[in-house]
Amino acid sequence: MTTWAIILLVLIAVIVIGAVVSYNRFVSQKNMIKDAWANIDTELRRRYDLIPNLVSTVQGYATHEREVFENVTKARAMATAATGSPAEQAAAEGPFVAALRQLLAVAENYPQLKANENFLALQAELSNTEDRLQTARRFYNGNVRDYNRRVQSFPSMIVANFGHFQAEEFFEVDEALRGDAGVPKVDFSSLSNPTPAAASTEPAPPAPPAAGGQTPPPPPS
């Protein structure tokens, strides 16, 4: 066997081994994405399960807010029924999060409700679920980003085409419904503590400019 034949065989062996390793890595990444999505689905279902009790508790204090309760119930039903791709689930999550924010805004008008032990327990569980959901979402999207980069990069894209590995979808709620925080997160701080601005409706007068035209330092708290 000539030297060139040996070199050719070694080169072929390296290519085959590299392709097998790349293929196995794709399989591992697909499984990680599947497991990460299962974690998201678990937290979503946990949140959906809390909503009926939350609606019932708020409804006991705000019976006239019928439209709000109907919106939350309908949005929850649509989100629960969405069992398709991450993009389809995200499309159903947007209206649900918006309706949930509307329900929590109603609670701000009822001090007795905010002191209700059942409501406090539900809001604590919902807040914990939201934290776990955002952690799961970031983990899932991170795995999808790494996997898609390999699907679209050379030479791993050759193995991806051979193994029929397609790019995966991210799980992102519609930007118009996500709010200023950047993620669909429920914030209960305004429900538990009154805002300082509520003590007075009169805006504070502006402080006079300091000498030299510089902005004076803020007053001590």
Rosetta blueprint (number, residue, H / E / L):
1 M L
2 T L
3 T H
4 W H
5 A H
6 I H
7 I H
8 L H
9 L H
10 V H
11 L H
12 I H
13 A H
14 V H
15 I H
16 V H
17 I H
18 G H
19 A H
20 V H
21 V H
22 S H
23 Y H
24 N H
25 R H
26 F H
27 V H
28 S H
29 Q H
30 K H
31 N H
32 M H
33 I H
34 K H
35 D H
36 A H
37 W H
38 A H
39 N H
40 I H
41 D H
42 T H
43 E H
44 L H
45 R H
46 R H
47 R H
48 Y H
49 D H
50 L H
51 I H
52 P H
53 N H
54 L H
55 V H
56 S H
57 T H
58 V H
59 Q H
60 G L
61 Y L
62 A L
63 T L
64 H L
65 E L
66 R H
67 E H
68 V H
69 F H
70 E H
71 N H
72 V H
73 T H
74 K H
75 A H
76 R H
77 A H
78 M H
79 A H
80 T H
81 A H
82 A L
83 T L
84 G L
85 S L
86 P H
87 A H
88 E H
89 Q H
90 A H
91 A H
92 A H
93 E H
94 G H
95 P H
96 F H
97 V H
98 A H
99 A H
100 L H
101 R H
102 Q H
103 L H
104 L H
105 A H
106 V H
107 A H
108 E L
109 N L
110 Y L
111 P H
112 Q H
113 L H
114 K H
115 A L
116 N L
117 E H
118 N H
119 F H
120 L H
121 A H
122 L H
123 Q H
124 A H
125 E H
126 L H
127 S H
128 N H
129 T H
130 E H
131 D H
132 R H
133 L H
134 Q H
135 T H
136 A H
137 R H
138 R H
139 F H
140 Y H
141 N H
142 G H
143 N H
144 V H
145 R H
146 D H
147 Y H
148 N H
149 R H
150 R H
151 V H
152 Q H
153 S L
154 F L
155 P L
156 S H
157 M H
158 I H
159 V H
160 A H
161 N H
162 F H
163 G L
164 H L
165 F L
166 Q L
167 A L
168 E L
169 E L
170 F L
171 F L
172 E L
173 V L
174 D L
175 E H
176 A H
177 L H
178 R H
179 G L
180 D L
181 A L
182 G L
183 V L
184 P L
185 K L
186 V L
187 D L
188 F L
189 S H
190 S H
191 L H
192 S H
193 N L
194 P L
195 T L
196 P H
197 A H
198 A H
199 A H
200 S L
201 T L
202 E L
203 P L
204 A L
205 P L
206 P L
207 A L
208 P L
209 P L
210 A L
211 A H
212 G H
213 G H
214 Q L
215 T L
216 P L
217 P L
218 P L
219 P L
220 P L
221 S L
